[in-house]
Amino acid sequence: MRQSGRTTKQIIEAPRDAVFVWCANDLDYPRRLAKSFQREDLTIVGPTWITDERWRGAKLTGIVVDHFTRFNMAEWESYLQALTRVRP
C-alpha cells in the first residue's frame, strides 16, 4: 500500500539521531521526507547497511526499518544483531 503515511509516521516518531533503514538504495525520497519534517538528525541508509554490518562498533539511539522493507532470513539476523548496539 502506497501513500498511506506510514513512512512519514515512522520518520516523525523515530528516536533522535536514529538510523532509518529505507526499503531501497535510492535515498533521495526518504531524505527529502525527513528534511520536510525537520528530522535531519536521522541517518537514512539503504538495506545494505544491515548486511554490510556498518553498524558494528556503532553506538545507536535507534534503528527504524521502513514498513515496506523486506528482509530475508540473513538480513533479519543481521538486523537483530544490530539492535544490540542500540543505547537510547
Secondary structure by P-SEA (a helix, b strand, c coil): ccccaaaaaaaaacccbbbbbccccccaaaaaaaaaacccccccccccccccccccccccccccccccccccaaaaaaaaaaaaaccc
